[in-house]
Amino acid sequence: MFEAFRSARLISLVVVLLTLSGCGGGGGGGGTSKPPLLSLSPGDASITISQGARGSFSVTATLSQEAIDTIDHVGLQDGGRFLESNFDVASSSKSLAYITFRTRRDLPVGQHSGRVNFHLCMDADCRSTATTTPFVLTYQITVTPPPPAAVITPSAIQGSVESGDILVVSLAAQVVAGLEVGGFAVVDQQRRFQPAVQIVSRDEQRFTISLSALPLDAPGTHSGTVDLMLCYSSYCDTYAQVPGSPVSIPYTLTVTPETLMQPVPSVSGLPEWETFQGNPDHTGYVPTTLNAATFTTGWSWSAPGDIARLSPATTGSGKVVVTAGAGNGTTPTLYALNESNGTVAWSHDFGNRHALNHPAVSAGRVFVTTTGHNDTFMWSFDIGTGARLFQTPFSSQSESHLAPTIKNGYVYTNGGYYGGMYSFKGLTGTQRWHAPLRQYHFWTPAVDDDYAYAHTGFEFVVLNRRTGERALTVPNSQINSRGYALNIAPVLLGNGSAIVVDGIYSFSDLEHNNHLIRYSVADAGETWRVAGQFRSNPVVADGTIYVSNNAARQLEARDEASGALLWAWSPSDASESLPIGNLVLTDNMIFLSSSAATYAIDLSSHQPVWSTPRTGHLALSSNRILYVVDGAMGRIDAYRLAP
C-alpha cells in the first residue's frame, strides 16, 4: 500500500488538494477501540536553519491494516507553503514509509509554522477520503540570520609581485552546509583585483578558487579589502548572491621594482635583426652605409634531413637563428648557427609538435612559439648555450605565427583560441595580458613605448602596451580577403602613424589586389590609401616608403606623407616575379629577392649595384652579414657586406 507514497502521484495530488477548501481539523477519524488508520511519528517537527540554507526533517508514517485494505493512496498537502513541493519517500513495507521534507531556500529570518495534511484517498482523484478531517503533521521552522557564506583560508591575502606583473592568489572556500554555490566574483573598491574568479576544483562544499590582481606599476605596499561574492550560479553579481555573501578578505600587496631583460650591445653598435623585419617597429631598416664593391660570399648551410621548410632568420650575440618545420622523418627543430662560419652552435628538438613558428632574438635570448591547441607555448632559450629558460602555456588553435615582437623587456605575439594578442614578461615568461582580436594567423604586432599595433584584416587596432586595453579601432571595409594567413605586420613611422599592407595571404598569389594604407593614431583614422598588388611588407626610412607592387611588377618608392610614387625599379627580365621574400633597407641601398636573384638597389641611381642568384627571405645582422634563407630548400647563404 505504501507504494502510494510515490512522488509523481503525490505531487499531482498536492496540486489538486491545494484547490480544496475546508481541510481543517486534527486527525483522525477512527474509534478508540481500534488502531488509527494512520500514525505519524513524530507528530510535531521543528528545525533551525540559517537564511538561504536548505534544511530537512523526516517523519515515519504507519498505515493500519484497515487502511491498507480500503484506501487507494495517501495524499499530502503543505498548508504552510514553507516546504519544497518535492519530497522523498522510502517504503519498507505496505504499512510503513519514511518521508523527508525539505525547507524552501528563500525563507526570511523569523519563525515559520505550518502543517502537512495527510489525506487517505478512496479514489485516484481523492474526491472522497476515509476520514472527514486529515491527519496532521505540524512543523516549525526557525530561520536565523546567515553566517558568512564561507570560511576562507587563508583569511587574509598577502603577496609580493614585481611592478607590472599579475599576482595570482589561490584560496580555499569552505561553504556553509546547505548553501548551493555555483560561482564567485570579486568586488574591489580600490580596483586592484580583477572581478573574475576561477574555480580550480571542488569537493562538495569545499572550493579551491583563484583570484588575479591587476598589474600594479607603483612600487610600495598596497592594502585594502576585497569582497568575495558567492552566487547560486556561475553568473555572479550583487543580485545573484547567496545569504551570507559577500565575505570580506583583507589584503596587503607588496610591489617591488620591475626587473627587465637588459639589452646586449652589439660589437659594431648596429642593431640586430631581432624579429620580423628587424625591429619592433618592423621598418626593415639598418642604419649603415654599404659599399657593394666590398661584398663577399660567406658560408652556406643546409638543414639536415627532409624538412618542411626553414623560417626567416633572426640574429643576436654572434648567432643566426632559424626554425625548421617537421618533414619526412624529422621533427620541428630550432637551430642557432655561429655567424662566423655557419656551424651549428646548438639546436633544440621540439618533438611531435603541431607547429614550430618563426623565432625572435633579444637580450641574449631566443623566443619562439609552438601552436596547435595543447601544443601552444611561448618558449625562451639562452642564445649562447641553448638552455631552456621558460615554457609558458597560452591559447591557440592550429594557426601559425610570425616572429614575436620584443619591446622594453616584454614579448608580444599573436594568440588566443579565437584570436588576439598576448604580452609576456621576457625575463620570466609571466603572462601580462591577453586582448581579443579577429582571428588570423601569420601576423605579429608592432610595438612602441605606449602602444601595440595590429592589423587583423578588417580592422586596424591600437592597444595600450601595458594593459592590453583598446585605444583605437579603425575599420577596413575595403579589404579583399583571401583567407586567414595575412603575412604582414604594421610598420611604425615614429610620429603616431603606421603603414600597413592589408593582407598578402599567399606569396604565390601574385595578382591579389590589396592596399597600402597609412593610419594616424592622433586622427583616429586613415591618412591615405593606395590600391595595388603589394607583395611585401613595406620598409621605411627618412620619409620614404619602399614596397613591391606586382600590378606594375616593380619596387616602388613612395612619399610617406602622401603615398605619391617617387620612383620605381623593375627587373630587366620580364619573366622575373617580384618579390618572393621581403625587403631590407640601409642608408644607401635596398635589398630584395625576385624569382631569379637577390639584388642591392642603390637609392640614388635606382639601379642594381650587386646581385646573387640565391633568393629567399632576407636578414641583415649587426655584423653586416646578409642572410638569404631559401625556406623551401632548407638552405641559408651568408654574404659579408663590409662598410
N, C-alpha and C positions, 0 to 999 in steps of 0.2 A: 504493500500500500504506500510506503514512503517513496516509491518511485514517483509518487505525486509531487514530490518536492523538486522536480526537475526545473531548471532555471527558466527555460523558454516559456513553459506553461505558466509559471508563477509571474514572470514579468508581464505577460499578456494579461493575466488576471489582475495584477495590480493596476494596470491601465483601466480595466473595466471597473474595478471597485472604486477607483478614485472619483468616478462619476456618481457613485451612490451616496445617498444621504441617510441620516438616522442611524448610523452604525455606532451606537454608544453602548455604555454598559460595561460590565466587567466580566464576564466569563463563564459561562459555563453551561448552562442548561443541563444538567444531569441530576438525578436524585442522589440522596445521601447513601442509599442502600447499595449503590453500585459505583464502580470507579468512574471518574470523569472521562469523557470521550477523549480529551486532550490534556496532557500535563506539560507545563513548561518549567524548566529549571535552569537558571533562576527565573523568578517571575519579574524581578526588577534588575536592571543593569545600570551601571554608572561607569564613566570613563573620563579621564582628564587628558587633553591633548593641547599642544601649542598651536597657535594660529598658523594656518597654512598646511599643517601636517594632516595626514590621514590616520585615524585610529580605527580599531575594530573591537568587537565583543561578540561572544558566542552564547548560544542557548541550546539546551537539549530538549527536544520535543518527543513526547511518547504518546502514541495512539492506543486506545483500548481496543479489545477485540471487536466490540460492538461497532466502533467507528470504522475499523478495517472492513467489516462485513457490509456496511451500509453506505458510506460516502464515496464520492467519485474522486475527490482530491482535496488537498488543503491549499487555500489561497491566502496570501499575505498582503497587508496594506499598511504603509507607513503614514500614520496620521500626522506626524510632526514635520515631515518633509526634511528632516535633518540627516537622513541616511542616503547613501547611493542606491539607485534603483536596482543595481545588480548585487546579488549576494551569493554566497557559496553554500551548497547543501551537500552533506555527506551522509549516506544512509547505510547502516549496518544490517538492517532487517526491515520487514514491513512495518514494524511498530516503532522503530527508533530512528531519529535523524538528528544530525548536528548542523546547526545553521549559524553562519558567521556573517555579521553585518559590518559594513564599513561606513565611517562618517564621511560627510561631504568635506571637501578641502577648503571651501570658501566660507566656512562659518566664522562670524565675527567673534571677538572676545566677549565672554559672558557665559551665562547658564542657558542651556537649551534642553527643554523637557519635551518628550514625545512618547508615543505608544505605537507598537506594532500590533495590528489586529490579525488574528488567525481565524479564518473562516473555514468551516467544514462544509465543503460544497457538495451538494447532492447531484449536480449535473455539470456538464462541461463548461457552461457559461456562468455557473454559480448564480442562477436565478433563484434557487432555493437553497437553504442551509439547514444543517442538522440542529442548530440552536438558534434561538431568536437573537441572541447577542453573541459577539465574537469572544474568543479567548484573547486575553490581552497580556502583552509584554510591555511594561513601562521602562523607559530609559531616561537617563540624564547625562548630558554631555557638557563638561566644563572646558571652556576654551580659554587658555591663559595667553598673555602676551608672548610673542615669539622670542626665543633666544636668538643670538646671532645664527644665521643660517648655516654657518660652517665654522670650524676651528681651523685656522690657517697656520701652517708650520713651514718655515719659521714665522713668528708673529710679527717680525719687522724685516724690511728689506735693507740689506747693506751690500754695497758693491763698489768696485773700482773699475774705471774704464778710461781709455785714452780719449783725448779730445777728438770728436768726430766719429768715434766708434759707437756701435749699438750694444748695449748691455742686455743680455737675455737672462731672466731670472726664473728659476724653477721653484714652484711652491706645491705643497700638499694641502688639499682642501678636504677635510672630513665633514661631510654634510650631515646635518641633523637627521636622525632616523625619521622616515615618513615623508620627508620632502622629496619631491620629484624634480631634479635639476637636470636640464639638458644643455645649458650654455652659460658662459661667463662673459663679462665685459668690464673694462676699466673706465672709471671717470676720474680724471686728474685735473684739478683746477689750475695747477701750475704748468700743465701741458708738457710734462717730462716723460710720460709713458704713453705708448700707443693704445688706442681703445681696444683693439682686437686681442683676444686671449685664446691661445691654442690649448685644447685638451690633449695631453700627451698620452694618458692612459686612464682607465677607470676600473676599479674593483668594488662593485656595489656602490656604497655611499662615499668611497674614498677616491678622489680625483688627483691626478698629477697634472698641473697646469703650467703654462709658460707665458710669462709677461715680457714684453720688449720695451726698453726705454728708447726714447727718441735720441738722435745724436745730439750731444751737448758739446758745444765748442769752447765754452769758457772754462778754463781750469779752476778748480776750487771745490768746495763742498756744497752740495745742493740737498736740502732737506724738505720734506713735505709729507703729505698723506695721500694715498690713492684709495678710492672707494671701489672695492671689488663687488660688482653686481652679479648675483646668481639668479638665473631665469629658468622658467619652465621648459623652454625650448632653446635651440641654437640661435634663434633670433632674440637678441638680448638688448632691451632698452629699459628705461625707467618704468614703463607701463607693463612690462612682462616679468617683473621681479617676483621671486618667492618671498613669503614673510621672513623677516629677519635679515633681509638684504637691503642695502649693501653692508659689507663688512669692511671696516676701515683698517688700513695697513700703513703704518708709518714707514718712511724710507729715508735713507741717507746715501747719497751717491757722491763718490769722490772722483773727480775728473782730473787726470794728470795731463801734462803737456803731450802733444802728439809726437810720436816718433815715426819719421818717414824715411823711405829709401833715400840714400844720398847719391847724387849723380857721380858717375865715374868719368873724369875728364879724359878725352882722347889725347894721344900723343901730339897730333897735328893741331889740336884746337878746333877742328871742324866737327860738326855734328855727325853722329852715327845715323845709319839708315835703320831706324828702330822699329818701324811699323809700316802699314800700308802707306805708300807714298812718303815714306821717310820720317815724318814727324807728326805730332798730334794735330797740327793744322792741315796736314795732308797736302801741302803745297808742292811736294816733289822737288823742292829747291835746296841746293847745296851751295853755300856762298864761297865759291872758289873760281879762279880763272885758270883755264887749262890751255895747253899748247899741244895741238894734235901731232906735231912733228915728233914729240917725245913719247907717244903712246906705244906700249909694247904688249905683246901677248904673254900672259902669265900661264897659269896651270889650268887644267880641266879635270873634272871629277864626274864619275857616273855612279849612281846609286846601285848597290849590289842587288842582284835578284830581279825578279819580274815585278816591278812596282806599278801602281796605277798611274801616279804622276807625282812630280815634285811641286811643292809650293813656291811662291816667290820668296826671295831671300831677305833676311834682315841681318844687321851686323852690330857688333859691340865687343869691346875688350879683346880685339885681335881675332875674333871668331866671326864666321859667317854661318847662319843658322837656317835650316830648311826642314820641312817635314815631307815624308814620303808616304803616300797612301798605300793601302793593302793591295797586293797583286796576287798572282798565282803562286802560292807557296810562301808569300811574305806577309808580314803584319805591319800595321802602321808604326812608323819609327820617326823619332826626332833625331836629327844629326847636327852636331856642331863641328865645323871644319876649321882648321887653322888657316888664317888668311895668308900666312907666309908661303905655304906650299900645297894647300888643299888636302892635307891628310886629315883623317877623322880624329878629332880630339876626344870625343865621346859620343855615345848615342844612347837613346832610351827606347826600348821596345814596349809599345802600349798593349800588346796582346790583341785579343779579339774585341776591339772597339769598333763601334759603327762608323765613326768619322773622327779623324785627327785633322785639325784645321791649321790655318796659317799661323806662324809664330811671330812674336814681338820680343824685342830686347830692350832692357833699360836697367840702369844702375847695377850692372853686373849680374842680371837675372834674365832668364828666358821665361816668357809667359805664353801659354798656348791652351786652347780649349779642345776638349773632346765632346762630341754631341751624339744624341741618339737616346732619348728617354733616360734610362738609368745609367747610361754611359756618360752623362753630362757633368763635366768638371772643369774648373779653372785650375790649371797646373802651373807651378813655378819651379825652376831648376837653377842651380848655380851655374853661370855660364863658364866658369873656369873648370869645374870638376864634374858637372852633370848631376850632382847630388840633388835629390828632390827636396824642395823647401816646403811646399804645401800642395794640397789637393782638396779644393773646396767644391762641394756639390752645388749645382744650381739647376735650373729647369730649362728644358728644350724638348722638341720632338726630334725630327731627323734632318733638320736644316744644317747647312754648312756656314762657317763664319770666315770673314776676312780676319786679318791680324788684330788683336786687341789694341786699344789706344791707351797710352800711359801719359798721365799729366799730373804734376805736383804730388807724386807718390801714390796715385790711385790708378787703377786699371779699369777701363770701360770696355764693354763688349755688348754685342747683340745677344739676346737671350730671352727666355720666358716661354712657357708651354704654348701660349697663344700670342707670342711676340712681345718685344720690349727691349729694354736696356738695363744692364747691371753695372753697379760700381762696386769694386773690391779694393780693399787696402792692399797695396803692393807688397808690404813687408810681411804681413801675416796671412793674407788671403781672406780676411774677415769681410763678409758682405756688408756694404754700407747701405745700399738701397736697390730696389728694382722698380722701374717705371713701365707701365704697359704701353705698347705701341702697336701699330699694324704689323702683321706677321709677314716678314720677308726674310730671305737669307742672302748670304754673300754681300754684307754691308758692314761698316764699322762707323762709330761716331767720330766726329771731330770735337776737340775739347780745348777751351781756353781757360783763363783764370776764373771765369764766372759761370760759364755755361757749357753744356754738352749738346751737340747739334746732330740731328739725324734727318735724312730724307727717306721716308718709307713709302715710296710710290705716290700715293695720293695726297701726301701732306709733308710739309717741312715743319719740324718740331724742334723747339729750343727748351731744354730742361735746366733747372738750377743744378749746377755741378755738385753741390754739397748735399742737397736733399732729394733730387730727382723730381721735384715738383715742376709742372709745366709753366713756362714763362711765356711761350708764344706758339701758336699753331697757325700755319698758312696753308690753306687747301691748294691742291694742284689738280684742278678738274680736267685739264687738257692732256693728262698723261696717256700715252699709248702703251697700255700694259701688255706685256708678253709673258707673264708668269711671275715667279716669286724670287728668281735669282737676279738681284739688282746689279751686282759688281760695281758698286760705287761707294764713295764717301764724300760728304761736304768738304769744300776747301775754304778755309778761313782767310779773309783778306786783312785781318788785323785792325779793322775800323768798324766793327759791328756789322759786317757784311759777310756773306758766304756765296760761293759759286757751286752749283751742282749740275750734273747731267742727270736727268730724271729717268734713269734706267738704261743699262746697256744690255742686260739679260743674257745674251749669248754672243761670244766673240765671232762665231761663225755666221750669225745673222747680220750680214753686212748692210742690208737695206732697211734696217729697223729705224723708223722715224721717231725722233725724240727731241729734247730741248736742252739748251744751255741756259741756265736761269741764275740771275743774281737776286739774292734776298737781302733785305735790310731789317735788322732787329729793331733799330730805332723807329723805322717807319712801319713796322709790323706788316710787311708785305713784300711783293716783288718790286725790284727796281727796273729790270728789263728781262726779256727772254728772247732767244734766237732759236728758230727751228732748224733742224738739220738731221744728219745721221751720225751723231757723235759716237766715236768708238773708243775713247779713252777718258779716264778721269782727267780733268783739267789740271795744269800746273800753273803757278803764278809767281811773279816777282816784278818789282819796280813798275807796277801799274799795268802790266801786260799779262793777259791770259793766253795760254797755249793749249790747243786741243786738236785732236784729229777728227776730221769730218769726212765720212765716206761719201756724202752726197756729191762732193767735188773731188773725192779721192786726194785729200790734201791735209797737210799740217797747217793750222791756222793760228795766227797771232791776232788777238782781239783786244780792243781797249777796255780796260777794267771798268771805267766809268759808264760807258755807253754800250758796250758789246760790239762796237763797229769793227769791221775787218781792217787790220793794218797791213798785213802781208800774208802770203801763203807759199808753201812749197809742196811739190808733188814729186814722187819718184819718176825718173825718166822712162822707166819701163812700165808701160800701161798695164802689164799683167800683174804687177805687184799690188796686193791689197794692203791697206794701211789703217791702223796697225793691228797686230795681234797681241800686243803687250801693253806697256804703259809708257809714260814719258818721264825723263829725268832732266832737270833744269839746273844749269850753273850760271855764273855771271856772264859768260860769253858763248855758251853752247847749249843746245838741247839735244838729248839722245832719244831715239825712238827705233822701234823694230817694225819692219814691213814683213811681208811673207817671204822675202828673199834675203834681207840683210838688216843689220843694225847700223844706224847712221848717227854721226855727230853733225848737226847743222849749226853753222856759225850764225849768231844772232845779228851780226852786222851785214854780212854778204847774203844771208838767207840761202846759202849753198852748203852742200856736204863738204866737210874737211877731213872726214875719216869714215871708214866703214869696215865691217867684218861680216862674213857670211853666216855667222851664228846669230840666231834670233830667239826671242823669248821675253820673259819679264826681266826688268832691269832694276838694279840697286847700285848705289854709289856709297862706299864706306868712307869713314873719316881718313883712311889711309889712301884715298883717291884710287881705290880699286873698283872698277866697274864689273859687276856680275851680270851675266846673261844666263838666265835659267830657262832651259827648254824643258818645260814641265812634262810634256808628253813623252819625251825621250829619256827623262830622268838624268839630265846632264847639266852641269854648271861649267861655264867658261869664264875665266878671270882675265881682266885686262888692266895693266898698270898705266894710270894716267898721270904721269909726272907733271908737276906745275911748270 
